[in-house]
Amino acid sequence: MLTTPNNKRIAKNTALLYFRMLLTIIIGLYTSRVVLNTLGVSDYGVYNIVGGIVAMLAFLNAAMVASSQRFISFELGIGNLEKLKTVFCTSVSIHVLLAGIILLVAETVGLWFVNTRLNIPSERMEAANWVYQYSILTLILTIISVPYNSCIVAHEHMKAYAYVSIVEVFLKLLVVYLLQLGCFDKLVLYAMLMTIVAFIVRFIYVFYCKRHFSECIYHFIFNKDLFKEMFAFAGWSIIGNLGFSFKDQGSNIILNLFFGTAVNAARGIALQVNGIVSNFSYNFTMALNPQITKQYAAGNVEESAKLVYAGCRYSFYLLLLIAVPVMINIDYLLQLWLGTVPEYTSQFLVLALIAALINVMAPPIVTALQATGKIKVFQIVICIIMLLELPLAYSILYYGGKPYMAMYPTILVMFIGLFARFIILRRLIPVYRLRYFIINIVVRNLLIGMICFLLSLWIGKCFQQDFIHFLLTSLLTVVLSGFTIYILGLSRKERTKIMILIKNKIFIKHDK
């Protein structure tokens, strides 16, 4: 359990991130429904598929995020301020260079692909091109601000994300309002307004970093050795992220080629909900990751390993508490939220949640691997595993499979990738134990997940499908799942600490 000062900081940061997430969910669900109804299913699908092409290029940026966060967290763990300043300035220079490269690729190969290969109605091609250009601009803004965001995470100033997210969600609420008032093409207007929101949010993050962190003052520094080390790290990260990016967006393109933009809309909605639900556990991981790297950098390998194991377990539990109520109420929730639900949305969402439950155990392992700096083999193996999804998905659809069946390979590669990461980590750091990971983490998590789902499914069948019964079944499901996790998922020592914490809170309130 969380007892040391560093771990208490993890708990506090997780709470702040949950506050950020809850506000995002409440407004995000509302705005998504309005956007879908305003744009229509076809245009919503166009936005997802065209924006997805740009997202494919973002795998380069995702690699640099990992590189920046790793090197900044590592230097914070060592306590070398001068080296930290050099790392930050080098990271900014690399990201500016990367932004230029991505812009070149996007305006040549990417633009050609959008106009010649995607299945988009001819009358919407002009709008699709505008969406594409705004999506590129948003990506460039994101890339340039990565070093600043990395500093916030490395310093564990999660309150910044909570406060800025309040601004962001209300800006998106304003976008929805303007979208309904605007007399322009709704799809183009939406893409433009979302780019403006991205610009404002990135500016706030940069301003915050310059005010709070002494290393975030950029001046050109060219440290050849550091530049090579960071670029080498990022280079191998690019390979791994390429697998993830091409896996996700490649599946989107395959679905578009077989079924058109309506199915892209269904998948886009499912993945959006999946992303919102997954944030319940990823918020904990975001708060945990800097400590994994810092403990390893300080030589506390055993403590770092304990954090990795805890991250794999607690992340799964947190996601399970939300995923199960969504699964058993999936049709009612989608109907309540969207009104008009694109075909296959519920099947896409259930399969996406299953894949997320498996994959949510991976981020702590990835952080531990990145902390070592030896990621060559790991990234190559993961890239190969992730890309296996595309030929498998194409084969399923080619031989007459339903659209949602393209998610079956996703679950398979997530499972294989999870074990591949841990085996590689154990080879680099022998303190990790494969038998313990399989039995005490993966098998126990999956067993608890099955028990929670089956019990919750039985509860769900006892009630009618209306709002009051939805709230009641969700509450009962969360309580039942929480009790199951408490009994089967926590050790005796962890249960004792929870009871002590609860008693202390009660006595403190009573004394007041």
C-alpha positions in Angstrom: 0.0 0.0 0.0 1.0 3.7 -0.2 2.9 4.5 2.9 6.2 6.3 2.1 6.2 10.1 1.4 6.9 9.4 -2.3 4.0 7.0 -2.5 1.7 9.4 -0.6 2.6 11.9 -3.3 1.5 9.3 -5.9 -1.9 9.0 -4.1 -2.3 12.8 -3.9 -1.4 13.2 -7.6 -3.8 10.4 -8.6 -6.6 12.2 -6.7 -5.9 15.4 -8.6 -5.9 13.6 -11.9 -9.2 11.9 -11.0 -10.7 15.3 -10.4 -9.5 16.4 -13.8 -10.8 13.3 -15.4 -14.3 13.4 -13.8 -14.9 17.0 -15.1 -13.6 15.9 -18.5 -16.0 13.0 -18.6 -19.1 14.9 -17.6 -18.6 17.6 -20.2 -16.9 15.4 -22.8 -19.9 13.0 -23.0 -22.3 15.9 -23.5 -20.2 17.5 -26.2 -19.6 14.2 -28.0 -23.3 13.7 -28.3 -24.0 17.2 -29.6 -21.1 17.0 -32.1 -22.3 13.6 -33.4 -25.9 15.0 -33.9 -24.7 18.2 -35.4 -22.2 16.7 -37.9 -24.1 13.6 -38.6 -22.8 10.0 -38.7 -21.0 10.4 -42.1 -19.2 13.6 -41.3 -18.3 12.4 -37.9 -16.7 9.3 -39.6 -14.9 11.6 -42.0 -13.4 13.6 -39.0 -12.2 10.3 -37.4 -10.7 8.8 -40.5 -9.0 12.0 -41.7 -7.8 12.9 -38.3 -6.6 9.3 -38.0 -4.2 9.8 -40.9 -2.5 12.7 -39.0 -2.5 10.6 -35.8 -0.5 7.9 -37.7 2.3 10.5 -38.0 2.1 11.2 -34.3 4.0 8.0 -33.5 7.1 10.0 -34.0 5.9 12.5 -31.4 4.9 9.7 -29.0 8.4 8.4 -29.1 9.8 11.8 -28.2 7.4 12.1 -25.3 8.8 8.9 -23.8 12.4 10.1 -24.4 11.8 13.5 -22.8 10.0 12.2 -19.8 12.6 9.5 -19.2 15.6 11.7 -19.4 14.0 14.6 -17.4 12.8 12.2 -14.6 16.2 10.4 -14.6 18.1 13.7 -14.0 15.6 14.7 -11.3 16.2 11.4 -9.6 19.9 12.0 -9.6 19.6 15.7 -8.7 21.8 17.2 -11.4 20.2 20.6 -12.2 22.7 21.7 -14.8 22.3 18.4 -16.7 18.6 18.8 -16.4 18.7 22.2 -18.1 20.8 20.8 -20.9 18.3 17.9 -21.3 15.4 20.3 -21.6 17.0 22.6 -24.1 18.1 19.6 -26.2 14.6 18.1 -26.1 13.1 21.4 -27.4 15.5 21.5 -30.3 14.8 17.9 -31.2 11.0 18.5 -31.1 11.2 21.6 -33.4 13.2 19.5 -35.8 10.7 16.6 -35.5 7.8 19.0 -36.2 9.4 20.1 -39.4 9.9 16.5 -40.6 6.3 15.6 -39.8 5.0 18.7 -41.6 6.9 17.7 -44.7 5.6 14.1 -44.6 2.1 15.2 -43.9 1.9 17.7 -46.7 3.3 15.2 -49.3 2.6 11.5 -48.7 -0.2 12.1 -46.2 -2.0 14.6 -48.4 -1.8 12.2 -51.4 -3.2 9.3 -49.3 -6.2 11.4 -48.1 -7.1 12.5 -51.6 -6.5 9.2 -53.5 -7.0 6.3 -51.2 -9.6 7.0 -48.6 -13.3 6.1 -49.1 -14.8 9.6 -48.6 -17.9 10.9 -50.5 -16.7 13.2 -53.3 -18.9 16.1 -52.2 -17.1 16.1 -48.8 -13.5 15.9 -50.1 -13.0 19.7 -49.8 -14.1 19.6 -46.2 -12.0 16.6 -45.5 -8.9 18.5 -46.8 -9.6 21.4 -44.4 -10.0 18.9 -41.5 -6.7 17.4 -42.5 -4.8 20.7 -42.5 -6.3 21.7 -39.1 -5.3 18.3 -37.7 -1.7 18.8 -38.9 -1.6 22.2 -37.2 -2.9 20.7 -34.0 -0.3 18.0 -34.1 2.6 20.5 -34.7 1.4 22.5 -31.7 1.4 19.3 -29.6 4.9 18.3 -30.7 6.5 21.6 -29.8 4.9 21.6 -26.3 6.0 18.0 -25.4 9.2 19.0 -23.4 7.1 21.3 -21.2 4.4 18.7 -20.5 7.2 16.2 -19.8 8.5 18.6 -17.1 5.1 18.8 -15.4 4.9 15.0 -15.2 8.5 14.5 -14.1 8.1 17.2 -11.3 4.8 15.5 -10.4 2.8 18.8 -10.6 -0.4 17.0 -11.4 -2.5 19.9 -10.1 -1.4 21.8 -13.3 -3.2 19.1 -15.4 -6.3 19.4 -13.2 -6.6 23.2 -13.5 -5.7 23.4 -17.2 -8.3 20.7 -17.9 -11.0 22.8 -16.4 -10.1 25.5 -18.9 -9.9 22.9 -21.7 -13.3 21.3 -21.1 -15.1 24.6 -20.9 -13.4 25.7 -24.1 -14.7 22.5 -25.8 -18.1 23.3 -24.4 -17.8 26.7 -26.0 -16.9 25.0 -29.3 -20.1 23.0 -29.2 -22.1 26.2 -28.6 -20.4 28.0 -31.5 -20.8 24.9 -33.7 -24.5 25.1 -33.5 -24.5 28.9 -34.1 -22.1 28.9 -37.0 -23.3 29.3 -40.6 -20.2 27.7 -42.1 -19.6 24.1 -43.0 -20.0 22.4 -39.6 -17.2 19.8 -40.2 -14.7 22.5 -41.1 -15.8 24.8 -38.4 -15.4 22.0 -35.8 -11.9 21.2 -36.9 -10.9 24.9 -36.8 -12.3 25.5 -33.4 -10.6 22.4 -31.9 -7.3 23.6 -33.3 -7.8 27.0 -31.5 -8.5 25.1 -28.3 -5.3 23.1 -28.7 -3.3 26.3 -29.2 -4.7 27.9 -26.0 -4.1 24.8 -23.9 -0.5 24.4 -25.2 0.2 28.1 -24.5 -1.0 27.7 -20.9 1.2 24.7 -20.3 4.3 26.5 -21.6 3.6 29.5 -19.5 3.1 27.4 -16.4 6.4 25.6 -16.9 8.4 28.8 -17.4 6.9 30.2 -14.2 7.6 27.2 -12.0 10.6 25.2 -13.3 14.0 26.9 -13.6 15.2 24.5 -16.4 12.3 25.5 -18.7 14.1 28.5 -20.2 15.1 27.6 -23.7 18.4 28.6 -25.3 20.1 26.7 -28.1 22.5 24.1 -26.8 24.1 21.4 -28.9 25.6 18.7 -26.7 26.6 16.1 -29.3 26.7 13.2 -26.9 23.4 14.0 -25.2 21.7 14.7 -28.6 22.8 11.3 -29.9 21.8 9.5 -26.7 18.3 11.1 -26.7 17.8 10.6 -30.4 18.9 7.0 -30.2 16.5 6.4 -27.3 13.8 8.2 -29.3 14.7 6.3 -32.5 14.0 2.9 -30.9 10.9 4.3 -29.3 9.7 5.4 -32.7 9.9 1.8 -33.9 7.6 0.6 -31.0 5.2 3.5 -31.4 5.1 3.0 -35.1 3.6 -0.4 -34.4 0.9 1.0 -32.1 0.1 3.9 -34.4 -0.1 1.8 -37.6 -2.1 -0.8 -35.6 -4.8 1.6 -34.5 -5.0 3.8 -37.6 -4.4 0.9 -40.0 -7.4 -0.9 -38.6 -9.4 2.3 -39.1 -8.3 2.5 -42.7 -9.1 -1.2 -43.3 -12.6 -0.7 -41.9 -13.0 2.3 -44.1 -12.0 0.3 -47.2 -14.5 -2.4 -46.5 -17.4 -0.6 -45.0 -17.1 3.2 -45.4 -17.3 6.2 -42.9 -20.3 5.0 -41.0 -18.4 2.1 -39.4 -15.5 4.5 -38.8 -17.9 6.6 -36.8 -19.0 3.5 -34.7 -15.4 2.6 -34.0 -14.5 6.2 -33.2 -17.3 6.5 -30.7 -16.3 3.2 -29.1 -12.7 4.2 -28.8 -13.6 7.6 -27.4 -15.7 6.0 -24.6 -12.9 3.4 -24.1 -10.4 6.2 -23.7 -12.5 8.0 -21.1 -13.0 4.8 -19.1 -9.3 3.9 -19.4 -8.3 7.2 -18.0 -9.5 6.0 -14.6 -6.5 3.7 -14.4 -4.1 5.7 -16.6 -4.3 8.6 -14.2 -2.8 6.4 -11.5 -0.1 5.3 -13.9 0.8 8.9 -14.9 1.3 9.7 -11.2 3.3 6.5 -10.6 5.7 6.6 -13.6 8.0 9.4 -12.4 8.6 7.5 -9.2 9.5 4.3 -11.0 12.2 6.1 -13.0 13.5 8.2 -10.1 13.8 5.1 -7.8 15.7 3.2 -10.5 18.0 6.2 -11.1 18.7 6.5 -7.4 19.7 2.8 -7.3 16.6 1.6 -5.4 15.8 -1.2 -7.9 13.8 -3.3 -5.4 11.5 -0.3 -4.6 11.1 0.5 -8.3 10.1 -3.2 -8.9 7.5 -3.0 -6.1 6.0 0.1 -7.7 5.8 -1.7 -11.1 4.0 -4.7 -9.6 1.6 -2.4 -7.7 1.0 -0.4 -10.9 0.0 -3.5 -12.8 -2.5 -4.6 -10.1 -4.0 -1.3 -9.1 -4.4 0.0 -12.7 -6.3 -3.1 -13.6 -8.6 -2.8 -10.5 -9.3 0.8 -11.2 -10.3 0.2 -14.8 -12.3 -2.9 -13.8 -14.5 -0.9 -11.4 -15.6 1.3 -14.3 -15.5 -1.1 -17.3 -17.8 -3.7 -15.7 -20.8 -1.4 -15.2 -20.3 0.0 -18.7 -20.3 -3.5 -20.2 -23.5 -4.8 -18.5 -25.3 -1.5 -19.4 -23.7 -1.0 -22.8 -26.9 -0.7 -25.0 -28.8 1.5 -22.5 -25.8 3.8 -21.9 -25.2 4.4 -25.6 -28.8 5.0 -26.3 -29.0 7.4 -23.3 -25.9 9.2 -24.4 -26.2 9.4 -28.2 -29.8 8.9 -29.0 -28.9 7.7 -32.5 -26.3 4.9 -32.1 -24.3 3.9 -35.2 -24.5 0.2 -35.9 -21.9 -2.1 -34.2 -20.9 0.6 -31.7 -21.7 -1.6 -28.6 -19.7 -4.5 -30.0 -16.7 -2.3 -30.7 -16.8 -0.8 -27.3 -17.1 -4.1 -25.3 -14.1 -5.6 -27.3 -12.1 -2.3 -26.8 -12.7 -2.5 -23.1 -11.5 -6.1 -22.9 -8.3 -5.1 -24.8 -7.9 -2.1 -22.5 -8.1 -4.3 -19.4 -5.2 -6.4 -20.7 -3.2 -3.5 -21.9 -3.6 -1.4 -18.7 -1.1 -3.7 -17.0 1.7 -2.8 -19.5 2.5 0.9 -18.8 4.4 0.4 -15.5 6.5 -2.3 -17.2 7.2 0.0 -20.1 8.3 2.8 -17.7 10.7 0.3 -16.0 12.1 -0.7 -19.4 12.6 2.9 -20.4 14.3 3.7 -17.1 17.1 1.3 -18.0 17.7 3.1 -21.3 18.1 -0.2 -23.1 15.0 -0.3 -25.2 16.3 -1.6 -28.6 15.1 -5.2 -28.4 11.9 -4.2 -26.5 10.8 -1.7 -29.2 11.6 -4.0 -32.1 9.7 -6.9 -30.6 6.7 -4.8 -29.7 6.5 -3.2 -33.1 6.4 -6.7 -34.8 3.7 -7.9 -32.3 1.5 -4.9 -32.7 1.7 -4.9 -36.5 0.5 -8.5 -36.6 -3.0 -7.1 -35.9 -3.3 -5.6 -39.4 -3.0 -8.8 -41.6 -5.2 -10.7 -39.1 -7.9 -8.0 -39.1 -7.8 -7.7 -42.9 -8.1 -11.5 -43.3 -11.1 -11.6 -41.0 -12.9 -8.9 -42.9 -11.8 -10.3 -46.3 -13.5 -13.6 -45.6 -16.7 -12.0 -44.6 -16.3 -11.1 -40.9 -18.4 -8.5 -39.2 -16.8 -5.1 -38.7 -16.3 -5.5 -34.9 -14.5 -8.8 -35.5 -11.5 -6.7 -36.5 -11.1 -6.1 -32.8 -10.3 -9.8 -32.1 -6.7 -9.5 -33.2 -6.4 -6.4 -31.0 -7.1 -8.5 -27.9 -4.6 -11.2 -29.0 -1.7 -8.8 -29.7 -2.3 -7.0 -26.4 -2.0 -10.2 -24.5 1.2 -11.3 -26.3 2.7 -7.9 -26.0 2.2 -7.8 -22.2 4.2 -11.0 -21.6 6.8 -10.0 -24.2 7.5 -6.8 -22.3 7.9 -8.5 -18.9 10.2 -11.2 -20.3 12.5 -8.5 -21.8 12.4 -6.5 -18.5 13.4 -9.6 -16.5 16.4 -10.2 -18.8 17.5 -6.6 -18.2 16.8 -6.5 -14.4 16.9 -10.0 -12.9 15.1 -8.9 -9.7 11.8 -9.2 -11.6 10.2 -12.7 -11.3 8.2 -14.2 -14.2 6.4 -16.8 -12.1 5.2 -14.1 -9.6 4.0 -11.9 -12.5 2.0 -14.7 -14.2 0.3 -16.1 -11.0 0.0 -13.1 -8.7 -0.6 -10.4 -11.3 -2.0 -11.6 -14.6 -3.9 -14.8 -13.6 -5.2 -13.2 -10.4 -6.3 -10.0 -12.3 -8.1 -12.0 -15.0 -9.8 -14.3 -12.4 -11.0 -11.3 -10.4 -12.2 -9.7 -13.6 -14.3 -12.7 -14.6 -15.8 -13.1 -11.2 -16.8 -9.4 -11.1 -18.3 -9.5 -14.6 -20.3 -12.7 -14.1 -21.7 -11.5 -10.7 -22.5 -8.0 -12.2 -24.2 -9.6 -15.2 -26.4 -11.6 -12.9 -27.3 -8.4 -11.0 -28.0 -6.5 -14.3 -30.5 -9.2 -15.4 -32.5 -8.7 -12.3 -33.5 -5.1 -13.2 -35.3 -3.3 -16.0 -33.5 -1.0 -18.4 -34.3 2.5 -17.1 -32.3 5.3 -15.6 -33.1 4.6 -11.9 -32.3 0.9 -12.3 -29.2 1.8 -14.3 -27.9 3.9 -11.3 -28.8 1.1 -8.9 -27.1 -1.7 -10.9 -24.0 0.5 -11.4 -23.8 1.2 -7.7 -24.3 -2.4 -6.7 -21.8 -3.5 -9.4 -19.1 -1.1 -8.2 -19.7 -2.1 -4.5 -19.6 -5.8 -5.4 -16.5 -5.5 -7.6 -14.8 -3.4 -4.9 -15.5 -6.1 -2.3 -14.2 -8.8 -4.6 -11.0 -6.9 -5.2 -10.6 -6.2 -1.5 -11.0 -10.0 -0.7 -9.2 -11.6 -3.6 -7.0 -8.8 -5.0 -5.3 -7.4 -1.9 -2.9 -9.1 0.6 -3.7 -9.3 4.3 -1.2 -6.6 4.9 -2.8 -4.3 2.3 -6.3 -4.9 3.8 -5.0 -4.1 7.3 -3.6 -0.8 6.1 -6.8 0.1 4.4 -8.8 -0.6 7.6 -6.3 1.5 9.6 -6.6 4.4 7.1 -10.4 4.3 7.2 -10.5 4.2 11.0 -8.1 7.1 11.2 -10.3 9.2 8.8 -13.4 8.4 10.9 -11.7 9.3 14.2 -10.3 12.5 12.8 -13.7 13.6 11.6 -15.2 12.6 15.0 -12.6 14.6 16.9 -13.4 17.7 14.8 
